[in-house]
Amino acid sequence: MMYYGFHILGFIASLCYLYWVFPKYKVNRLRGFCLAACTYLTAYALMLVLFWMITGNFGGQNVIRVFLFLPLILWLYANTFGVDYKKSLDFAAPVLCIAQAFGKIGCTISGCCESWLEVTWGVYNPYTETRLFPVQIAEGITALVIAIAVILIAARKDFRADGSTMAWMWVMFGPTRVVWEFFRETEKLFWGLSELSLWSIALSIAGVLWLILYKKQGFVKGFSIFYRTMGEKATVISLAILPSCRYNK
């Protein structure tokens, strides 16, 4: 119950942020909230589908698998509700991290997404009756710091709402998630990397590639090249990892 409670709090905190930031981007609040709600529901459904495709099970919840698809989801609903697409990428970037930060508090209390590393000063896990390295707290704090960093990027006087803050969020979130994934009790595929580590690495590469192409080609052309390239690479990666992955929260 506490797990879902903190996820709901994360959703409420995200809505509060959006209520505050919509005027800055000159976005109608009603249209913006409609976009946010539809994006959330679609991303949640996609998260469950991806989990089922990879593991053959139902119910797994991990947003890292959905991050690469969010620009496409936002594009669909930005056009549907008449919201500038580039602006939607910018104001959505910190929302993901805010929700993640609250969600990890729920993970800590419920004892899921735990670490394998036993430490005397760690968080008590009722299932294993041991004290474990608080990797959930570390992930939550990291997500909150990234959210603040992205908000500060958008707060610069010379900032243009061009969608690039989503790419910056990917660049920051991906590598940190790879680091914390080493400490999580997940099935490791090779070199200490889990399936979620591979998604995080892909996210990091995608963010860097997006920023490079954006600088060279501009937003529209650079973005189309980015997705065409990532689509080709994602197909190869998926065919490689799908047969070998099992349940992974």
TORVEXDREN-301810 format. One record per residue: residue number from 1; residue in one letter; z, x, y of N, C-alpha, C in turn. Coordinates in steps of 0.1 Angstrom, whole numbers, padded with zeros to 4 digits. Layout:
# residues N
pos,code,n_zz,n_xx,n_yy,ca_zz,ca_xx,ca_yy,c_zz,c_xx,c_yy
NUM,a,Z,X,Y,Z,X,Y,Z,X,Y
...
# end
This chain:
# residues 249
pos,code,n_zz,n_xx,n_yy,ca_zz,ca_xx,ca_yy,c_zz,c_xx,c_yy
1,m,0000,0008,-0012,0000,0000,0000,0000,0009,0013
2,m,0008,0019,0013,0009,0028,0024,-0004,0035,0026
3,y,-0011,0038,0015,-0024,0045,0016,-0034,0036,0025
4,y,-0035,0024,0021,-0044,0015,0028,-0039,0012,0042
5,g,-0026,0012,0044,-0020,0009,0057,-0024,0019,0067
6,f,-0024,0032,0063,-0027,0043,0073,-0042,0043,0075
7,h,-0050,0039,0065,-0065,0038,0067,-0068,0027,0077
8,i,-0060,0016,0077,-0062,0006,0086,-0058,0010,0100
9,l,-0047,0018,0101,-0042,0024,0114,-0053,0033,0119
10,g,-0059,0041,0111,-0070,0050,0115,-0082,0042,0121
11,f,-0085,0030,0115,-0096,0022,0120,-0092,0016,0133
12,i,-0079,0012,0135,-0075,0006,0147,-0075,0017,0158
13,a,-0070,0029,0155,-0070,0040,0165,-0085,0043,0169
14,s,-0094,0042,0160,-0108,0045,0163,-0114,0034,0172
15,l,-0110,0022,0170,-0114,0011,0179,-0108,0013,0193
16,c,-0096,0017,0194,-0090,0020,0207,-0097,0031,0214
17,y,-0101,0041,0207,-0109,0052,0213,-0122,0046,0218
18,l,-0129,0039,0210,-0142,0033,0214,-0141,0024,0226
19,y,-0130,0016,0226,-0128,0007,0238,-0127,0015,0250
20,w,-0120,0027,0249,-0118,0035,0261,-0131,0042,0265
21,v,-0139,0047,0255,-0150,0055,0258,-0164,0048,0261
22,f,-0165,0035,0257,-0177,0028,0259,-0182,0028,0273
23,p,-0173,0025,0283,-0177,0025,0297,-0182,0039,0301
24,k,-0177,0050,0296,-0182,0063,0299,-0197,0065,0296
25,y,-0200,0059,0284,-0214,0060,0280,-0223,0048,0284
26,k,-0216,0039,0293,-0223,0027,0298,-0229,0019,0287
27,v,-0220,0017,0277,-0223,0008,0265,-0216,-0005,0266
28,n,-0222,-0016,0264,-0216,-0029,0264,-0206,-0029,0252
29,r,-0193,-0033,0255,-0183,-0032,0245,-0186,-0041,0233
30,l,-0191,-0053,0235,-0194,-0062,0225,-0205,-0056,0215
31,r,-0216,-0051,0222,-0226,-0045,0214,-0221,-0033,0206
32,g,-0213,-0025,0213,-0207,-0013,0207,-0199,-0016,0195
33,f,-0190,-0026,0197,-0181,-0029,0185,-0189,-0035,0174
34,c,-0199,-0043,0177,-0208,-0048,0166,-0214,-0036,0158
35,l,-0219,-0027,0166,-0225,-0015,0160,-0215,-0007,0151
36,a,-0203,-0006,0156,-0192,0002,0149,-0188,-0006,0136
37,a,-0187,-0019,0137,-0183,-0026,0125,-0193,-0026,0114
38,c,-0206,-0028,0118,-0217,-0027,0108,-0218,-0013,0102
39,t,-0217,-0003,0111,-0218,0011,0106,-0206,0014,0096
40,y,-0194,0009,0099,-0183,0011,0091,-0185,0005,0077
41,l,-0189,-0008,0077,-0191,-0015,0064,-0202,-0009,0056
42,t,-0213,-0005,0062,-0224,0001,0055,-0220,0014,0049
43,a,-0213,0022,0057,-0209,0036,0053,-0199,0034,0041
44,y,-0190,0025,0042,-0180,0023,0031,-0187,0019,0018
45,a,-0197,0010,0019,-0204,0006,0008,-0212,0017,0002
46,l,-0218,0025,0010,-0226,0037,0006,-0216,0047,-0001
47,m,-0204,0049,0005,-0194,0058,-0001,-0191,0054,-0016
48,l,-0190,0041,-0018,-0187,0036,-0032,-0199,0038,-0041
49,v,-0211,0036,-0036,-0223,0037,-0044,-0225,0052,-0048
50,l,-0223,0061,-0038,-0225,0075,-0041,-0215,0080,-0051
51,f,-0202,0075,-0050,-0192,0078,-0060,-0196,0074,-0074
52,w,-0201,0062,-0075,-0206,0056,-0088,-0218,0064,-0093
53,m,-0227,0068,-0084,-0239,0076,-0089,-0235,0089,-0094
54,i,-0225,0096,-0088,-0221,0109,-0091,-0212,0110,-0103
55,t,-0202,0100,-0104,-0192,0101,-0114,-0193,0090,-0125
56,g,-0201,0079,-0122,-0201,0068,-0132,-0189,0059,-0131
57,n,-0180,0061,-0122,-0168,0053,-0120,-0169,0045,-0107
58,f,-0160,0036,-0105,-0159,0028,-0093,-0146,0031,-0086
59,g,-0146,0030,-0073,-0134,0030,-0065,-0131,0043,-0057
60,g,-0138,0053,-0059,-0135,0066,-0053,-0138,0065,-0038
61,q,-0130,0071,-0030,-0132,0070,-0015,-0131,0084,-0009
62,n,-0142,0089,-0005,-0143,0102,0002,-0154,0102,0012
63,v,-0151,0103,0025,-0162,0101,0035,-0171,0113,0036
64,i,-0167,0124,0031,-0176,0136,0032,-0190,0134,0026
65,r,-0190,0126,0016,-0203,0123,0010,-0212,0114,0019
66,v,-0207,0107,0028,-0214,0098,0037,-0219,0104,0050
67,f,-0212,0115,0054,-0215,0121,0067,-0230,0124,0070
68,l,-0237,0129,0060,-0251,0133,0062,-0260,0120,0064
69,f,-0255,0109,0060,-0263,0097,0061,-0260,0089,0074
70,l,-0249,0092,0081,-0245,0085,0092,-0255,0084,0104
71,p,-0262,0095,0107,-0272,0093,0117,-0283,0083,0114
72,l,-0286,0081,0101,-0296,0071,0097,-0290,0057,0099
73,i,-0277,0056,0095,-0271,0043,0096,-0269,0039,0111
74,l,-0265,0048,0119,-0264,0046,0133,-0277,0042,0139
75,w,-0288,0049,0135,-0301,0046,0140,-0305,0031,0138
76,l,-0302,0027,0125,-0305,0013,0122,-0298,0003,0131
77,y,-0285,0005,0132,-0277,-0005,0140,-0278,-0003,0155
78,a,-0281,0009,0160,-0283,0011,0174,-0295,0003,0179
79,n,-0306,0003,0170,-0317,-0004,0174,-0315,-0019,0172
80,t,-0307,-0023,0163,-0304,-0037,0161,-0296,-0043,0172
81,f,-0286,-0036,0177,-0278,-0041,0188,-0281,-0036,0202
82,g,-0292,-0029,0203,-0296,-0025,0216,-0288,-0014,0223
83,v,-0282,-0005,0215,-0274,0006,0220,-0282,0019,0219
84,d,-0281,0027,0230,-0289,0039,0230,-0285,0048,0218
85,y,-0294,0052,0210,-0292,0059,0197,-0285,0073,0200
86,k,-0289,0080,0209,-0283,0093,0212,-0268,0091,0216
87,k,-0265,0081,0224,-0252,0079,0228,-0243,0075,0216
88,s,-0249,0067,0207,-0241,0063,0195,-0237,0075,0187
89,l,-0246,0085,0185,-0242,0097,0178,-0231,0104,0185
90,d,-0231,0104,0198,-0220,0112,0205,-0207,0105,0204
91,f,-0206,0092,0206,-0193,0085,0206,-0188,0083,0192
92,a,-0197,0083,0182,-0193,0081,0168,-0186,0094,0162
93,a,-0190,0106,0167,-0186,0118,0161,-0171,0120,0160
94,p,-0163,0118,0171,-0148,0119,0170,-0142,0108,0162
95,v,-0148,0096,0162,-0143,0085,0155,-0140,0088,0140
96,l,-0150,0095,0134,-0149,0099,0120,-0137,0108,0117
97,c,-0134,0117,0126,-0123,0126,0125,-0110,0119,0128
98,i,-0109,0110,0137,-0097,0102,0140,-0093,0094,0128
99,a,-0103,0087,0122,-0100,0079,0110,-0095,0088,0098
100,q,-0102,0100,0097,-0098,0109,0086,-0084,0114,0088
101,a,-0080,0117,0100,-0066,0122,0103,-0056,0112,0099
102,f,-0058,0099,0102,-0048,0089,0098,-0048,0087,0083
103,g,-0060,0087,0077,-0062,0085,0063,-0054,0095,0055
104,k,-0054,0108,0060,-0047,0118,0052,-0032,0117,0052
105,i,-0027,0110,0062,-0012,0107,0062,-0010,0097,0050
106,g,-0018,0087,0048,-0017,0078,0037,-0018,0086,0024
107,c,-0027,0095,0023,-0029,0103,0011,-0016,0111,0008
108,t,-0010,0117,0018,0002,0125,0017,0014,0116,0011
109,i,0015,0104,0017,0026,0095,0012,0024,0090,-0002
110,s,0011,0086,-0005,0008,0080,-0018,0007,0091,-0029
111,g,0005,0104,-0025,0005,0114,-0035,-0009,0117,-0041
112,c,-0020,0112,-0034,-0033,0114,-0039,-0039,0126,-0031
113,c,-0051,0131,-0036,-0058,0142,-0029,-0049,0154,-0029
114,e,-0041,0156,-0039,-0030,0166,-0038,-0036,0180,-0041
115,s,-0027,0190,-0039,-0030,0204,-0041,-0026,0208,-0055
116,w,-0031,0219,-0060,-0026,0224,-0073,-0015,0235,-0071
117,l,-0013,0239,-0059,-0005,0250,-0056,0010,0246,-0053
118,e,0019,0250,-0062,0033,0247,-0061,0040,0256,-0051
119,v,0047,0251,-0041,0055,0259,-0032,0068,0252,-0030
120,t,0078,0259,-0027,0092,0254,-0025,0093,0245,-0013
121,w,0085,0248,-0003,0086,0240,0010,0075,0229,0011
122,g,0069,0226,0000,0058,0217,0000,0061,0203,0000
123,v,0051,0194,-0001,0053,0179,-0001,0056,0175,-0015
124,y,0067,0167,-0017,0071,0162,-0030,0060,0152,-0035
125,n,0056,0155,-0047,0046,0146,-0054,0053,0138,-0065
126,p,0054,0124,-0063,0062,0116,-0073,0055,0116,-0087
127,y,0042,0119,-0087,0035,0118,-0100,0038,0131,-0109
128,t,0038,0142,-0102,0040,0155,-0109,0054,0159,-0108
129,e,0062,0153,-0099,0076,0157,-0097,0078,0171,-0093
130,t,0068,0176,-0085,0068,0190,-0080,0065,0190,-0065
131,r,0068,0201,-0059,0065,0202,-0045,0052,0210,-0043
132,l,0042,0205,-0037,0029,0211,-0036,0025,0214,-0022
133,f,0016,0224,-0021,0011,0228,-0008,0005,0215,-0001
134,p,0009,0212,0012,0005,0200,0019,-0009,0200,0024
135,v,-0018,0201,0014,-0033,0202,0018,-0037,0190,0026
136,q,-0031,0178,0022,-0035,0166,0029,-0032,0166,0044
137,i,-0020,0172,0047,-0015,0173,0061,-0024,0183,0068
138,a,-0028,0194,0061,-0036,0204,0067,-0050,0198,0070
139,e,-0055,0190,0061,-0068,0184,0064,-0067,0174,0076
140,g,-0056,0166,0076,-0054,0157,0087,-0053,0163,0101
141,i,-0045,0174,0101,-0044,0182,0114,-0057,0188,0118
142,t,-0065,0193,0108,-0078,0199,0111,-0087,0188,0117
143,a,-0087,0177,0111,-0096,0166,0115,-0092,0162,0129
144,l,-0079,0161,0132,-0075,0157,0146,-0079,0168,0156
145,v,-0078,0180,0153,-0082,0191,0162,-0097,0191,0165
146,i,-0105,0188,0154,-0119,0187,0156,-0123,0175,0165
147,a,-0116,0164,0163,-0118,0152,0171,-0115,0155,0186
148,i,-0104,0162,0189,-0101,0166,0202,-0112,0176,0208
149,a,-0116,0185,0200,-0127,0195,0204,-0139,0188,0207
150,v,-0143,0178,0199,-0156,0171,0202,-0155,0162,0215
151,i,-0143,0156,0216,-0140,0148,0229,-0141,0157,0241
152,l,-0136,0169,0240,-0136,0179,0251,-0150,0183,0254
153,i,-0158,0185,0244,-0172,0188,0246,-0180,0178,0254
154,a,-0177,0165,0250,-0183,0154,0257,-0177,0152,0271
155,a,-0166,0158,0274,-0159,0156,0287,-0164,0166,0297
156,r,-0172,0175,0294,-0177,0185,0303,-0186,0178,0314
157,k,-0185,0184,0326,-0193,0178,0337,-0208,0179,0335
158,d,-0212,0189,0328,-0227,0191,0326,-0231,0185,0313
159,f,-0223,0177,0307,-0226,0171,0294,-0237,0160,0295
160,r,-0246,0160,0286,-0256,0150,0285,-0255,0143,0272
161,a,-0255,0130,0272,-0254,0122,0260,-0267,0123,0252
162,d,-0268,0134,0244,-0280,0137,0237,-0279,0137,0222
163,g,-0267,0133,0217,-0265,0132,0202,-0260,0145,0196
164,s,-0259,0156,0204,-0256,0169,0198,-0241,0170,0194
165,t,-0232,0162,0199,-0218,0163,0194,-0216,0160,0180
166,m,-0225,0151,0174,-0224,0149,0160,-0227,0161,0152
167,a,-0237,0169,0156,-0240,0182,0150,-0229,0191,0151
168,w,-0223,0192,0163,-0211,0201,0165,-0200,0197,0156
169,m,-0198,0184,0154,-0187,0180,0145,-0190,0184,0131
170,w,-0202,0183,0126,-0206,0188,0113,-0203,0203,0111
171,v,-0207,0210,0122,-0205,0225,0121,-0191,0229,0120
172,m,-0182,0221,0126,-0167,0224,0126,-0161,0218,0113
173,f,-0165,0206,0109,-0158,0199,0098,-0162,0205,0085
174,g,-0175,0209,0083,-0179,0214,0070,-0172,0226,0065
175,p,-0172,0237,0073,-0165,0249,0068,-0150,0247,0065
176,t,-0143,0240,0074,-0129,0238,0072,-0126,0230,0059
177,r,-0135,0220,0057,-0133,0212,0044,-0135,0221,0032
178,v,-0145,0231,0033,-0147,0240,0022,-0134,0248,0019
179,v,-0128,0253,0030,-0115,0260,0028,-0104,0252,0022
180,w,-0102,0240,0027,-0091,0232,0021,-0094,0227,0007
181,e,-0107,0226,0004,-0111,0222,-0010,-0106,0232,-0020
182,f,-0105,0245,-0017,-0100,0255,-0026,-0086,0251,-0031
183,f,-0078,0245,-0022,-0064,0242,-0025,-0062,0228,-0031
184,r,-0073,0220,-0032,-0071,0207,-0038,-0073,0207,-0053
185,e,-0066,0198,-0060,-0067,0196,-0074,-0079,0189,-0078
186,t,-0091,0196,-0077,-0103,0190,-0081,-0111,0198,-0091
187,e,-0120,0192,-0098,-0127,0200,-0108,-0137,0210,-0101
188,k,-0135,0222,-0104,-0143,0233,-0098,-0156,0235,-0107
189,l,-0167,0236,-0100,-0180,0238,-0107,-0183,0252,-0109
190,f,-0182,0260,-0099,-0184,0275,-0100,-0179,0281,-0087
191,w,-0175,0294,-0088,-0169,0302,-0077,-0158,0294,-0070
192,g,-0151,0286,-0077,-0140,0279,-0070,-0144,0267,-0062
193,l,-0157,0264,-0062,-0163,0253,-0054,-0163,0240,-0062
194,s,-0160,0229,-0056,-0161,0216,-0062,-0173,0209,-0058
195,e,-0175,0197,-0063,-0187,0189,-0058,-0186,0186,-0044
196,l,-0173,0183,-0039,-0171,0180,-0025,-0173,0193,-0016
197,s,-0171,0204,-0022,-0174,0217,-0015,-0189,0218,-0012
198,l,-0197,0214,-0022,-0211,0215,-0020,-0216,0205,-0009
199,w,-0210,0193,-0009,-0213,0184,0002,-0209,0190,0016
200,s,-0198,0197,0016,-0193,0203,0029,-0202,0214,0033
201,i,-0207,0222,0024,-0216,0233,0027,-0229,0228,0032
202,a,-0234,0217,0025,-0246,0211,0030,-0244,0205,0044
203,l,-0233,0200,0047,-0230,0195,0060,-0230,0206,0071
204,s,-0224,0217,0067,-0224,0228,0077,-0238,0233,0080
205,i,-0246,0235,0069,-0260,0240,0071,-0268,0230,0079
206,a,-0266,0217,0076,-0273,0207,0083,-0269,0207,0098
207,g,-0257,0209,0101,-0253,0209,0115,-0259,0221,0123
208,v,-0259,0233,0117,-0265,0244,0123,-0280,0242,0124
209,l,-0286,0237,0114,-0301,0235,0114,-0304,0225,0125
210,w,-0297,0214,0126,-0299,0204,0136,-0298,0210,0150
211,l,-0288,0218,0153,-0286,0224,0166,-0298,0234,0169
212,i,-0302,0242,0160,-0313,0251,0162,-0326,0244,0165
213,l,-0329,0234,0157,-0341,0226,0159,-0341,0218,0172
214,y,-0329,0213,0175,-0327,0206,0188,-0330,0215,0200
215,k,-0325,0227,0199,-0327,0236,0211,-0342,0240,0212
216,k,-0349,0241,0200,-0363,0246,0200,-0373,0234,0202
217,q,-0370,0223,0196,-0380,0212,0196,-0376,0200,0204
218,g,-0364,0199,0209,-0359,0187,0216,-0354,0177,0206
219,f,-0347,0166,0211,-0340,0158,0202,-0349,0151,0191
220,v,-0359,0144,0196,-0367,0135,0187,-0374,0143,0176
221,k,-0382,0153,0181,-0389,0161,0171,-0380,0169,0162
222,g,-0370,0175,0169,-0361,0183,0161,-0353,0175,0151
223,f,-0350,0163,0154,-0342,0155,0145,-0351,0150,0133
224,s,-0364,0148,0136,-0373,0144,0125,-0375,0155,0115
225,i,-0377,0167,0121,-0378,0179,0112,-0366,0182,0104
226,f,-0354,0180,0111,-0341,0182,0104,-0340,0173,0092
227,y,-0343,0160,0093,-0341,0151,0082,-0352,0153,0071
228,r,-0364,0157,0075,-0374,0159,0065,-0370,0171,0056
229,t,-0365,0182,0063,-0361,0194,0056,-0349,0191,0047
230,m,-0339,0184,0053,-0326,0181,0045,-0329,0172,0034
231,g,-0339,0163,0036,-0342,0154,0025,-0348,0161,0013
232,e,-0356,0171,0016,-0362,0179,0005,-0351,0187,-0003
233,k,-0342,0193,0005,-0331,0201,-0001,-0321,0192,-0008
234,a,-0318,0181,-0002,-0308,0172,-0008,-0313,0167,-0022
235,t,-0326,0165,-0024,-0331,0160,-0036,-0329,0171,-0047
236,v,-0332,0183,-0044,-0330,0194,-0053,-0315,0196,-0057
237,i,-0306,0196,-0046,-0292,0197,-0049,-0286,0186,-0057
238,s,-0290,0174,-0054,-0285,0162,-0062,-0289,0163,-0077
239,l,-0301,0167,-0079,-0306,0168,-0093,-0298,0179,-0101
240,a,-0293,0189,-0093,-0286,0200,-0099,-0271,0196,-0102
241,i,-0265,0188,-0093,-0250,0186,-0094,-0247,0173,-0101
242,l,-0256,0163,-0101,-0252,0150,-0106,-0248,0150,-0121
243,p,-0255,0158,-0129,-0251,0157,-0143,-0238,0164,-0146
244,s,-0233,0173,-0138,-0221,0181,-0141,-0209,0176,-0134
245,c,-0210,0165,-0126,-0198,0161,-0118,-0191,0150,-0125
246,r,-0178,0150,-0124,-0169,0140,-0129,-0161,0134,-0117
247,y,-0151,0126,-0121,-0143,0119,-0110,-0138,0130,-0101
248,n,-0140,0127,-0088,-0135,0137,-0078,-0132,0129,-0065
249,k,-0119,0128,-0061,-0115,0120,-0050,-0119,0127,-0037
# end
